Amino acid sequence: MSIDAVLDGLLVRQLDHWLPGALHRSRRATLALAYAGDPGSAEAALRVVAGFADRLRGRRLTVLVLADGGPELPARLGVVEAGLPGDVAVHVVPGDPARLPVVLKAAGAAGAPLLTLLDGAAPTPALLAATTTGRPAEVLLTGTDLRPALTAAGFPLVAEVELVPVDGTPARLVAFGTGLDKSLEAFKDALWATDAGGADGIAVRCRDPAGGLLDVGADPVTGPLCDELLAELTRHGPRTVTELRRHALTATAYRAGDAGRALTELLDAGLVTRDPEHGRLGGDVLISAGPAPAARSTA
């Protein structure tokens, strides 16, 4: 499986999560797809939209496709567009992703749900500011220096991973910015649901100090996450399970649920302690680095 195929799968799965919520939240929504290169995923995105035709009644969805795809792109997308309900308006706009702020403003995207794909475009402040005008706003992008740019743009929840082909071809960085916990969880679930096994598989590099490789599509080993959670506790002191789950979700390639397995391993190894000592490992349980104190002698 190629990196492009992995990215297409991430977009499709994110759309599956985003579209029902957007249609429930508002009577209008915008999906913006901006490409610096081949707009190959646009057709797959429109097919996802077609699958929600029954939920689009009485709602207005605008799909913007901004790309230099040549004259054949509108014709190619037109085949899929022909099967869309009248509540969906598709606009194919030729040009560079830098035009996105103008295109979003012309489409009246502000103030309603907005999901933006920026594929290969430089994450400039002006470009990312345009993606934040949605209510809520979410963005999936590839490129370089993504996490700092998304944080500076005001996205409170950011996940960043590096897709690394096992055949040695260049890696690609992908990130997702949102203000919704469930959307970030959906992105991580989509990432680990990707089937990339075989000789042409993709590995995912955690953005942690170790920088180890984790195979996409497999239930990831928790060793690197154990190391990262232990380092987080050493850096900042005791943390609740909820806080450590959030750290796993936003600062590594792992999901929040993986933190529970990692913490259980750390507790079993005696590398961390918990307060209270017994009971369910719930969100308010306080975790501290270091072994449990030796039992006081009663002799």
C-alpha positions as CSV (number, residue, x, y, z in Angstrom):
1,M,0.0,0.0,0.0
2,S,1.3,3.4,-1.0
3,I,1.4,6.5,1.3
4,D,-1.2,8.1,-1.0
5,A,-3.5,5.2,-0.4
6,V,-3.0,5.5,3.3
7,L,-3.8,9.2,3.1
8,D,-6.9,8.5,1.0
9,G,-8.1,6.0,3.6
10,L,-7.6,8.6,6.4
11,L,-9.7,11.2,4.5
12,V,-12.5,8.7,3.8
13,R,-12.7,7.5,7.3
14,Q,-12.6,11.0,8.7
15,L,-15.4,12.0,6.4
16,D,-17.4,9.0,7.6
17,H,-17.1,10.4,11.1
18,W,-17.4,14.1,10.3
19,L,-20.3,14.3,8.0
20,P,-23.1,12.9,10.2
21,G,-22.0,15.2,13.1
22,A,-21.8,18.2,10.8
23,L,-25.3,17.5,9.4
24,H,-26.7,17.1,12.9
25,R,-25.1,20.2,14.1
26,S,-26.0,22.6,11.4
27,R,-28.2,23.1,8.3
28,R,-25.1,23.8,6.2
29,A,-21.5,22.6,6.1
30,T,-18.5,22.9,3.9
31,L,-15.9,20.3,2.8
32,A,-12.8,21.9,1.3
33,L,-10.2,19.8,-0.5
34,A,-7.1,21.7,-1.6
35,Y,-4.2,20.0,-3.4
36,A,-0.7,21.1,-4.2
37,G,-0.4,18.0,-6.4
38,D,-2.6,15.2,-7.7
39,P,-6.2,15.6,-6.4
40,G,-6.6,11.8,-6.4
41,S,-8.7,11.6,-3.2
42,A,-11.4,14.0,-4.4
43,E,-13.4,11.2,-6.1
44,A,-13.3,9.0,-3.0
45,A,-14.5,11.9,-0.9
46,L,-17.4,12.6,-3.2
47,R,-18.4,8.9,-3.0
48,V,-18.5,9.1,0.8
49,V,-20.8,12.1,0.4
50,A,-23.0,10.2,-1.9
51,G,-23.4,7.5,0.8
52,F,-25.1,10.0,3.1
53,A,-27.6,11.2,0.5
54,D,-30.6,10.3,2.7
55,R,-29.2,12.4,5.6
56,L,-28.7,15.5,3.4
57,R,-32.3,16.3,2.9
58,G,-33.0,19.8,4.2
59,R,-29.3,20.4,4.6
60,R,-26.8,22.2,2.4
61,L,-23.3,20.7,1.8
62,T,-20.8,22.7,-0.2
63,V,-17.8,20.7,-1.6
64,L,-14.8,22.8,-2.8
65,V,-12.1,21.2,-4.8
66,L,-9.1,23.5,-5.3
67,A,-6.4,22.0,-7.5
68,D,-4.5,22.3,-10.8
69,G,-6.0,19.1,-12.1
70,G,-6.3,20.3,-15.7
71,P,-9.5,20.3,-17.8
72,E,-10.1,16.6,-17.2
73,L,-10.7,17.0,-13.4
74,P,-14.2,18.5,-13.7
75,A,-15.2,15.8,-16.1
76,R,-13.7,13.1,-13.9
77,L,-15.5,14.3,-10.8
78,G,-18.7,15.0,-12.8
79,V,-19.3,11.2,-13.1
80,V,-19.6,11.0,-9.3
81,E,-21.2,14.4,-8.9
82,A,-24.1,13.2,-11.2
83,G,-25.2,10.8,-8.5
84,L,-25.3,13.4,-5.7
85,P,-28.5,14.9,-4.4
86,G,-29.4,18.5,-5.2
87,D,-28.5,19.5,-1.6
88,V,-24.8,19.1,-2.5
89,A,-23.0,21.8,-4.4
90,V,-19.6,20.8,-5.9
91,H,-17.3,23.6,-7.1
92,V,-14.1,22.7,-8.8
93,V,-11.7,25.7,-8.6
94,P,-8.4,25.7,-10.6
95,G,-5.4,27.0,-8.8
96,D,-3.0,26.7,-5.9
97,P,-4.0,26.0,-2.3
98,A,-2.9,29.5,-1.5
99,R,-6.2,30.7,-3.0
100,L,-8.2,28.8,-0.3
101,P,-8.9,31.8,1.9
102,V,-10.6,33.6,-1.0
103,V,-12.5,30.5,-2.1
104,L,-13.8,29.7,1.5
105,K,-15.0,33.3,1.9
106,A,-16.8,33.2,-1.5
107,A,-18.5,30.0,-0.5
108,G,-19.7,31.4,2.9
109,A,-18.0,28.7,4.9
110,A,-17.6,30.7,8.0
111,G,-19.7,30.0,11.1
112,A,-20.7,26.4,10.1
113,P,-19.0,23.0,10.2
114,L,-15.9,23.0,8.0
115,L,-13.5,20.1,7.3
116,T,-10.5,21.0,5.2
117,L,-7.9,18.8,3.5
118,L,-4.6,20.6,2.7
119,D,-2.5,18.1,0.7
120,G,1.1,19.2,0.3
121,A,0.5,22.9,0.8
122,A,2.8,25.0,3.0
123,P,0.9,25.6,6.3
124,T,1.2,29.4,6.2
125,P,-0.6,31.4,8.9
126,A,-3.0,32.9,6.4
127,L,-3.9,29.5,5.0
128,L,-4.5,27.9,8.4
129,A,-6.4,31.0,9.6
130,A,-8.9,30.5,6.8
131,T,-9.5,26.9,7.9
132,T,-10.4,28.0,11.5
133,T,-13.4,30.1,10.4
134,G,-15.6,27.0,10.6
135,R,-17.7,26.3,13.7
136,P,-16.4,23.8,14.4
137,A,-13.3,23.7,12.3
138,E,-11.2,20.7,11.5
139,V,-8.2,20.2,9.2
140,L,-6.2,17.3,7.8
141,L,-3.0,18.2,6.2
142,T,0.4,16.9,4.9
143,G,3.7,18.8,4.7
144,T,6.3,20.0,7.1
145,D,6.4,21.7,10.5
146,L,2.7,20.9,11.0
147,R,2.2,20.7,14.7
148,P,3.6,24.1,15.5
149,A,1.6,25.7,12.7
150,L,-1.7,24.1,13.8
151,T,-1.1,25.1,17.4
152,A,-0.3,28.7,16.5
153,A,-3.5,28.8,14.4
154,G,-5.5,28.0,17.5
155,F,-6.4,24.3,17.1
156,P,-6.4,23.0,20.7
157,L,-6.1,19.3,19.8
158,V,-3.4,18.3,17.4
159,A,-2.1,14.8,16.3
160,E,0.9,14.4,14.1
161,V,2.4,11.2,12.7
162,E,5.0,10.4,10.1
163,L,4.2,7.8,7.4
164,V,7.4,5.9,6.5
165,P,7.4,3.4,3.6
166,V,9.4,0.3,4.5
167,D,11.0,0.4,1.0
168,G,13.0,3.5,1.8
169,T,11.1,6.0,-0.3
170,P,10.5,9.5,1.2
171,A,8.3,9.7,4.3
172,R,5.3,12.0,4.6
173,L,4.2,13.9,7.7
174,V,0.4,14.1,8.3
175,A,-1.4,16.0,11.0
176,F,-5.0,16.6,12.2
177,G,-6.2,19.6,14.0
178,T,-9.6,19.9,15.8
179,G,-11.3,21.2,18.9
180,L,-13.4,18.0,19.4
181,D,-12.1,15.1,21.4
182,K,-14.2,12.6,19.5
183,S,-12.8,13.8,16.2
184,L,-9.3,13.4,17.3
185,E,-10.1,9.9,18.5
186,A,-11.7,9.1,15.1
187,F,-8.5,10.2,13.4
188,K,-6.4,7.9,15.5
189,D,-8.9,5.0,15.0
190,A,-8.7,5.6,11.3
191,L,-4.9,5.6,11.4
192,W,-4.7,2.3,13.1
193,A,-7.5,0.7,11.1
194,T,-5.4,1.2,7.9
195,D,-4.3,-2.2,6.5
196,A,-0.8,-1.6,5.3
197,G,0.8,-5.1,5.7
198,G,3.0,-6.9,3.3
199,A,6.3,-5.9,1.6
200,D,4.8,-2.6,0.5
201,G,3.6,-1.7,3.9
202,I,3.8,1.6,5.8
203,A,5.3,2.2,9.2
204,V,4.2,5.0,11.5
205,R,6.9,6.9,13.4
206,C,5.8,8.2,16.8
207,R,6.8,11.8,17.4
208,D,8.4,10.9,20.7
209,P,12.0,11.1,21.9
210,A,12.8,7.6,20.8
211,G,11.4,8.1,17.3
212,G,10.7,4.3,17.0
213,L,8.7,2.8,14.1
214,L,5.3,1.2,14.6
215,D,3.6,-0.8,11.9
216,V,0.3,0.7,10.7
217,G,-2.5,-1.8,10.7
218,A,-1.1,-3.8,13.7
219,D,-2.1,-3.5,17.3
220,P,0.9,-1.4,18.3
221,V,3.4,-2.6,20.9
222,T,3.2,-0.4,24.0
223,G,6.9,-0.3,24.9
224,P,7.6,3.1,23.4
225,L,4.4,4.5,25.0
226,C,5.4,3.1,28.4
227,D,8.7,5.0,28.0
228,E,6.9,8.2,27.0
229,L,4.4,8.1,29.8
230,L,7.1,7.4,32.3
231,A,9.1,10.4,30.9
232,E,6.0,12.6,31.1
233,L,5.6,11.7,34.8
234,T,9.3,12.3,35.5
235,R,9.1,15.7,33.7
236,H,5.9,17.0,35.3
237,G,5.1,14.9,38.3
238,P,2.0,12.9,39.2
239,R,-0.8,12.9,36.6
240,T,-4.3,11.4,36.5
241,V,-5.1,8.6,34.1
242,T,-7.3,11.1,32.1
243,E,-4.3,13.4,31.7
244,L,-2.0,10.6,30.6
245,R,-4.6,9.3,28.1
246,R,-4.8,12.9,26.7
247,H,-1.0,13.0,26.4
248,A,-0.9,9.7,24.5
249,L,-3.7,11.0,22.2
250,T,-2.2,14.4,21.4
251,A,1.6,13.9,21.7
252,T,2.2,10.5,20.2
253,A,0.9,8.3,17.4
254,Y,-1.0,6.2,19.9
255,R,-4.7,6.3,20.8
256,A,-6.0,7.2,24.2
257,G,-7.1,3.7,24.9
258,D,-3.5,2.4,24.4
259,A,-2.5,4.4,27.5
260,G,-4.5,2.1,29.7
261,R,-2.6,-1.0,28.5
262,A,0.7,0.9,28.9
263,L,-0.1,2.0,32.5
264,T,-1.1,-1.5,33.4
265,E,2.3,-2.7,32.2
266,L,4.1,0.0,34.1
267,L,2.2,-0.8,37.3
268,D,2.9,-4.5,36.9
269,A,6.6,-3.8,36.5
270,G,6.6,-1.6,39.6
271,L,7.8,1.5,37.7
272,V,4.8,3.6,38.7
273,T,2.4,3.8,41.6
274,R,-1.3,4.6,41.8
275,D,-3.5,6.4,44.3
276,P,-5.8,4.8,45.3
277,E,-3.8,1.6,45.3
278,H,-6.8,-0.7,44.4
279,G,-9.9,-0.6,42.3
280,R,-10.6,0.2,38.6
281,L,-7.9,2.2,36.8
282,G,-10.3,5.0,36.2
283,G,-9.7,8.5,34.9
284,D,-9.3,10.2,38.3
285,V,-6.6,7.7,39.6
286,L,-3.4,9.5,40.2
287,I,-0.2,8.0,38.7
288,S,3.3,8.7,40.0
289,A,6.7,7.7,38.7
290,G,8.8,5.5,40.9
291,P,8.4,2.2,42.8
292,A,6.0,1.8,45.7
293,P,7.6,2.6,49.1
294,A,8.8,-0.4,51.0
295,A,6.4,-1.7,53.6
296,R,7.2,-0.4,57.2
297,S,8.6,-3.0,59.5
298,T,6.4,-3.9,62.5
299,A,9.1,-5.8,64.3
